[in-house]
Amino acid sequence: MTQLSQDCFVHGGELMRLEEGLDLIRSRLKVTCAIERIEVGEARGRILACDVRANANVPPHTNSAVDGYAVYHSDLNPKGETELRLQGRVPAGHPFLEQAKRQMALRVFTGAMIPEGEEGAGPDTVVMQEDCRGSADRVWIPPGIPKGANVRPLGEDVLAGAVILRAGRKITAIDQALITSVGVGDVGIYARLKVALFSTGDEVCEPGSILGPGQIYDSNRIVLRGFLKSLGCVVTDLGILPDKLEECRGAIAQAAQSHDVLVSSGGVSVGEEDHIRAAIEKIGRIDFWRLAIKPGRPLALGTIGVAGRVVPYLGLPGNPAAVIVTFLQFGRELIMRLAGAEGLSPRLYPVVAGFSYQKKPNRREYLRCVLNQEAGGELAAYPAGKQGAGILSAISLADGLIELPEEMEYLLEGSVVQFLPFGEFG
């Protein structure tokens, strides 16, 4: 387990491009979770801590890819039909106990092991049963069958000893199947990242309660909890911390004792009623990053020293659209880096802009959009609704985000833009 430094989030304070911020996170943060071993069947969604090597060849023996007849290609007449007697029948899972003879054929089924021959190598070609004429003891094979057809060689998919999955990968159901196929029963994975999540402010209320004047419901904590759980984190919901310095300091200090990272939204500023900054500064340090993205800035990044280790703190913006975009584009990378994951950057896809839009230069903007398939078959993006940082309904309607680069000042309808589907975030 790697220990973080107390100044891992120190930054000069100037406006920072998203890539610069992500590069700093990747270079300064290391996995903080312990390593444990679990059965492959329980490993879906976990992060590999060790490379996985194949214990066996896949397939473990040369076998037939189809139901048909195994023959020596050199026994076939290239210009006309070949008649061969049947030597035997080979189902999958029941190896043929004799050596395969020349000038004879074996009736084989999908997955059946191809036996060795009298001179070492066995039959090298399997002819599909649909291409042949057969009887109880003979088969007639047409010309034109290529050598090696329908034969799966030993180790064709994976060779024993080969690395099939690298450390840092988030295990999928398909990965589980691959690991099992090479004879591995358990894998080394990182323990789940333990996250303490909280909101702040007397103006924020729990869903279902009656709002007082000037109050709002705490939707940010709900969406962040969902995002964190989808990343495999163990989330402790601390609720809403009041605007009282000592209560905030005590709750944060206690949470740092038993968690790997602390996450909150809103309320971290230089205002007189903001006690989160003061609370963290009493027991650690806090820095503000001005990411050049909209919606999104600023971010509060802090560290709390506790029991010989450093616990990071991520303070996200308060507006709903800003907290969602900032977490997906930045917070997700920070969390997964601490959890041990590698190479999880979401992919962007080119689509046509179905609208025009003017933006300020030197900052990256993310517009919440829906996709529509046009008459010509191409996908076009349209705004999902109002684009204000406090508009949550537009994100709920959207299929994903349009990314407008820093240097762009005007988006012309019909231009190709990069689209980031919400499905890319898992």
C-alpha positions in Angstrom: 0.0 0.0 0.0 1.4 3.4 -1.0 1.3 6.4 1.3 0.4 9.8 -0.2 2.3 13.0 0.6 0.7 15.9 2.5 1.4 18.3 -0.4 0.2 16.0 -3.3 -2.4 18.6 -4.3 -0.3 21.7 -4.2 -0.7 23.9 -7.2 0.2 27.5 -8.2 -3.4 28.6 -8.4 -3.5 29.7 -12.0 -6.2 28.6 -14.4 -5.5 25.0 -15.4 -6.5 23.0 -18.4 -8.3 19.7 -17.7 -5.5 17.6 -19.2 -3.0 19.3 -16.9 -5.1 18.6 -13.9 -5.5 15.0 -14.9 -1.8 14.6 -15.6 -1.0 15.9 -12.1 -3.4 13.4 -10.5 -1.9 10.6 -12.5 1.7 11.5 -11.5 1.1 12.4 -7.8 -1.6 9.9 -6.7 -0.9 6.2 -6.1 -3.2 3.3 -5.1 -3.9 3.4 -1.4 -5.8 0.1 -1.0 -4.4 -3.2 0.4 -4.3 -6.3 -1.8 -6.5 -9.3 -1.2 -7.3 -12.5 -3.1 -10.8 -13.6 -4.1 -12.4 -16.3 -6.2 -12.8 -15.4 -9.9 -16.6 -15.8 -9.7 -16.7 -12.9 -7.2 -14.3 -10.6 -9.0 -16.6 -8.7 -11.4 -16.1 -5.0 -11.0 -13.0 -5.3 -8.9 -9.5 -3.9 -9.8 -6.7 -6.3 -10.5 -3.7 -5.8 -8.3 -1.5 -8.4 -10.1 -1.1 -9.5 -13.7 -3.0 -12.7 -14.5 -1.0 -15.4 -16.2 -2.5 -18.5 -18.0 -2.1 -21.8 -16.1 -3.0 -23.7 -19.2 -3.1 -23.5 -23.0 -6.4 -22.6 -24.6 -7.5 -24.8 -26.1 -5.6 -27.4 -24.1 -5.5 -29.7 -27.1 -5.9 -29.6 -30.8 -9.6 -30.0 -31.5 -12.4 -29.8 -34.1 -14.2 -26.5 -34.6 -17.2 -28.2 -36.2 -19.1 -31.5 -36.5 -17.5 -33.4 -39.4 -14.7 -35.7 -40.5 -11.0 -35.4 -39.5 -8.6 -36.4 -42.3 -5.1 -36.0 -43.5 -5.1 -33.3 -46.2 -2.5 -35.2 -48.2 -4.9 -38.1 -48.5 -7.4 -36.0 -50.4 -7.8 -36.0 -54.2 -7.4 -32.3 -55.2 -9.2 -32.9 -58.5 -12.1 -35.1 -57.5 -14.1 -36.7 -54.7 -12.2 -38.8 -52.2 -13.7 -42.0 -50.6 -12.4 -42.9 -47.2 -13.3 -45.6 -44.7 -14.3 -44.5 -41.1 -11.8 -45.5 -38.4 -13.9 -44.4 -35.5 -16.1 -41.8 -33.7 -14.7 -39.1 -31.5 -17.2 -37.1 -29.3 -16.1 -34.0 -27.3 -14.7 -35.1 -23.9 -13.9 -38.7 -25.0 -10.5 -38.9 -26.5 -9.9 -41.5 -29.3 -7.6 -44.2 -27.7 -6.0 -45.3 -31.0 -3.7 -43.6 -33.4 -5.3 -42.0 -36.4 -4.5 -44.0 -39.6 -3.7 -42.8 -43.0 -6.3 -43.2 -45.8 -9.0 -43.2 -43.2 -11.4 -40.6 -41.6 -12.6 -40.1 -38.1 -16.1 -38.9 -37.4 -15.6 -36.0 -35.0 -17.8 -33.5 -33.2 -17.3 -29.9 -32.1 -14.6 -29.7 -29.4 -13.5 -33.3 -30.0 -9.8 -33.8 -29.4 -7.8 -34.7 -32.6 -5.7 -37.8 -31.9 -2.1 -38.3 -32.8 -1.2 -40.3 -35.9 1.0 -43.4 -36.4 3.8 -41.1 -37.5 3.4 -38.4 -34.8 1.1 -35.6 -36.1 -2.5 -36.6 -36.5 -5.2 -35.4 -39.0 -4.7 -31.8 -40.0 -8.1 -31.0 -41.6 -11.7 -31.3 -40.6 -14.4 -31.3 -43.3 -17.8 -30.1 -42.3 -20.5 -32.8 -42.3 -22.7 -30.6 -44.5 -20.0 -30.7 -47.3 -19.7 -34.6 -47.3 -21.7 -37.6 -48.2 -21.6 -40.4 -45.6 -22.7 -43.9 -44.8 -22.3 -46.1 -41.8 -18.6 -46.9 -42.5 -17.5 -44.5 -45.3 -17.4 -40.8 -46.2 -17.1 -39.1 -49.6 -15.3 -35.8 -49.5 -15.4 -33.2 -52.3 -12.2 -31.5 -53.7 -11.2 -28.0 -52.7 -11.0 -28.3 -48.9 -8.1 -26.1 -47.7 -5.5 -27.7 -45.4 -6.1 -27.0 -41.7 -9.8 -26.1 -42.2 -11.9 -26.3 -39.1 -9.0 -27.3 -36.8 -8.3 -25.3 -33.6 -4.6 -25.9 -32.7 -3.4 -26.3 -29.1 -2.9 -22.8 -27.6 -4.5 -21.0 -30.5 -6.2 -18.6 -28.2 -3.8 -18.4 -25.2 -0.5 -20.1 -24.5 0.3 -21.3 -21.0 2.3 -18.7 -19.1 1.1 -15.7 -21.1 -0.2 -12.6 -19.4 -3.9 -12.3 -20.3 -4.9 -9.3 -18.1 -2.7 -6.6 -16.6 -2.8 -5.1 -13.1 -5.1 -2.0 -13.0 -7.9 -3.5 -15.1 -11.4 -3.4 -13.9 -12.7 -6.9 -14.2 -15.7 -7.5 -16.5 -17.9 -10.6 -16.8 -16.1 -11.5 -20.0 -12.7 -11.1 -18.2 -14.0 -13.6 -15.6 -14.7 -16.1 -18.4 -11.2 -15.6 -19.8 -9.5 -16.0 -16.5 -11.5 -19.2 -15.8 -10.7 -20.6 -19.2 -6.9 -20.6 -18.5 -7.3 -22.5 -15.2 -7.0 -19.6 -12.7 -9.3 -20.0 -9.7 -8.5 -16.8 -7.7 -7.0 -13.4 -8.4 -5.2 -10.6 -6.5 -7.4 -7.5 -6.4 -7.3 -4.2 -4.5 -9.6 -3.9 -1.5 -12.5 -1.6 -2.2 -11.8 2.1 -1.7 -13.7 3.4 1.4 -15.2 6.8 0.8 -16.9 9.1 3.3 -19.4 11.3 1.5 -21.1 14.4 3.0 -22.8 17.6 2.1 -22.6 20.9 4.0 -24.8 23.9 4.6 -27.9 24.8 6.6 -29.7 25.6 3.3 -29.5 21.9 2.2 -32.2 19.5 3.3 -32.8 15.7 3.1 -35.3 14.5 0.5 -38.8 14.1 1.9 -38.4 16.9 4.4 -40.3 20.2 4.3 -38.3 23.0 2.8 -37.9 26.2 4.8 -37.3 29.6 3.2 -34.1 29.6 1.1 -33.6 25.8 1.4 -33.0 23.2 -1.3 -33.0 19.4 -1.4 -29.6 17.6 -1.4 -29.6 16.0 -4.8 -25.8 16.2 -5.2 -25.1 13.6 -2.4 -27.5 11.2 -4.1 -25.9 11.3 -7.5 -22.4 11.2 -6.0 -23.2 8.1 -4.0 -24.5 6.4 -7.1 -21.4 7.3 -9.1 -19.1 6.1 -6.3 -20.9 2.8 -5.8 -20.8 2.2 -9.6 -17.0 2.6 -9.4 -16.9 -0.2 -6.8 -16.4 2.0 -3.7 -17.7 1.3 -0.2 -19.6 4.5 0.6 -20.4 5.8 4.1 -23.0 8.5 3.9 -22.3 11.1 6.6 -25.4 13.1 5.7 -25.4 16.9 5.9 -22.9 18.6 8.1 -24.2 21.8 9.8 -22.5 25.2 9.4 -20.7 24.9 12.7 -16.9 24.8 12.7 -16.3 22.3 15.6 -19.0 19.9 14.5 -17.5 19.9 10.9 -14.0 19.5 12.2 -14.9 16.6 14.5 -17.0 14.8 11.8 -14.2 15.1 9.2 -11.4 14.0 11.6 -13.4 11.0 12.7 -14.3 10.0 9.1 -10.6 10.3 8.1 -9.7 7.7 10.7 -11.6 4.9 8.9 -11.8 6.0 5.2 -9.4 6.2 2.3 -10.9 9.4 0.8 -13.5 12.1 1.7 -15.8 13.6 -0.8 -18.3 16.5 -0.6 -20.1 19.0 -2.8 -20.6 22.7 -2.4 -19.8 25.0 0.5 -16.0 25.2 0.2 -15.0 28.8 -0.3 -13.7 31.8 1.6 -17.2 32.8 2.8 -17.8 33.5 6.5 -20.3 30.7 6.7 -18.0 28.1 5.0 -16.6 26.0 7.8 -15.3 23.1 5.7 -12.2 24.9 4.6 -11.4 26.0 8.2 -12.1 22.6 9.6 -9.8 20.9 7.1 -7.0 23.5 7.6 -7.1 22.7 11.4 -6.2 19.1 10.7 -4.6 19.2 7.3 -4.3 21.4 4.3 -6.5 22.5 1.4 -5.7 23.8 -2.1 -8.1 25.2 -4.8 -7.7 24.2 -8.4 -9.2 26.5 -11.1 -10.0 24.0 -13.9 -10.7 25.8 -17.2 -14.0 23.9 -17.8 -17.6 24.9 -17.8 -19.6 23.9 -15.8 -17.1 23.0 -13.1 -14.7 25.3 -11.2 -13.5 25.6 -8.6 -12.3 22.4 -7.0 -11.1 22.0 -3.4 -8.4 19.4 -3.0 -7.1 18.7 0.5 -5.2 16.2 2.6 -5.7 15.2 6.2 -2.9 13.5 8.2 -4.2 10.7 10.5 -2.5 7.8 12.2 0.7 7.9 10.0 -1.1 8.2 6.7 -2.6 10.9 4.5 -6.3 10.9 3.5 -7.2 13.0 0.5 -10.3 15.2 0.3 -12.2 16.2 -2.8 -14.6 19.1 -2.6 -16.8 19.5 -5.7 -18.8 22.5 -6.9 -22.4 23.0 -5.5 -24.4 23.4 -8.7 -25.9 20.1 -9.9 -24.7 20.2 -13.5 -21.3 21.4 -12.3 -20.9 18.6 -9.7 -21.9 15.9 -12.2 -19.6 17.1 -15.0 -16.7 17.8 -12.7 -16.9 14.4 -11.1 -17.2 12.5 -14.4 -14.3 14.4 -16.0 -12.0 14.8 -13.0 -13.3 13.2 -9.7 -13.7 9.8 -11.4 -10.1 9.7 -12.4 -9.0 10.7 -8.9 -11.1 8.0 -7.3 -10.0 5.3 -9.7 -6.4 6.2 -9.3 -6.6 5.8 -5.6 -8.4 2.5 -6.1 -5.7 1.1 -8.4 -7.4 1.3 -11.8 -5.5 2.2 -15.0 -6.5 3.2 -18.5 -10.1 4.1 -17.8 -10.4 7.3 -19.8 -13.8 7.4 -21.5 -13.9 7.4 -25.3 -15.4 10.2 -27.4 -17.3 9.6 -30.6 -17.7 12.1 -33.6 -21.2 13.3 -34.2 -22.8 16.2 -36.1 -23.8 19.3 -34.2 -27.5 20.0 -34.9 -27.2 23.6 -33.6 -24.9 26.6 -33.4 -23.3 27.9 -30.2 -21.0 30.7 -29.1 -18.5 30.2 -26.3 -15.7 31.9 -24.6 -12.1 30.9 -25.6 -9.5 29.3 -23.3 -11.9 27.1 -21.5 -13.5 23.7 -22.3 -17.3 23.5 -22.3 -19.5 20.5 -21.9 -23.0 20.8 -23.2 -25.7 18.3 -22.2 -27.1 16.9 -25.4 -29.4 14.2 -26.9 -28.7 12.2 -30.0 -31.0 12.0 -33.0 -30.5 9.8 -36.1 -30.9 12.0 -39.1 -32.5 11.0 -42.5 -29.1 10.4 -43.9 -28.2 8.0 -41.1 -25.7 10.2 -39.3 -26.1 10.9 -35.6 -26.7 14.5 -34.7 -26.5 16.1 -31.2 -29.0 18.7 -29.9 -29.2 20.5 -26.6 -31.2 18.5 -24.0 -32.5 21.7 -22.5 -31.2 24.8 -20.7 -27.5 24.6 -20.1 -27.2 26.5 -16.8 -25.0 24.9 -14.1 -28.0 24.6 -11.8 -30.2 22.8 -14.4 -30.5 19.1 -13.4 -33.4 18.2 -15.7 -31.3 18.7 -18.9 -28.7 16.2 -17.7 -31.4 13.7 -16.9 -32.8 14.0 -20.4 -29.3 14.0 -22.1 -27.6 11.0 -23.7 -24.2 12.5 -22.9 -21.9 15.5 -23.3 -20.7 17.5 -26.3 -17.1 18.5 -25.7 -16.1 22.0 -27.1 -12.3 22.6 -26.9 -10.6 25.6 -25.4 -9.6 27.2 -28.7 -13.2 27.1 -30.1 -15.2 30.4 -30.0 -18.1 29.5 -32.2 -19.7 26.1 -33.0 -21.3 26.1 -36.4 -24.3 23.9 -37.1 -23.3 20.9 -39.1 -19.8 20.8 -37.7 -18.4 17.5 -36.4 -18.0 17.5 -32.6 -16.9 15.0 -30.0 -19.6 13.3 -28.0 -19.1 11.6 -24.7 -22.0 9.1 -23.9 -22.9 8.8 -20.3 -22.6 5.0 -20.9 -18.9 5.4 -21.2 -18.7 6.0 -17.4 -20.2 2.7 -16.5 
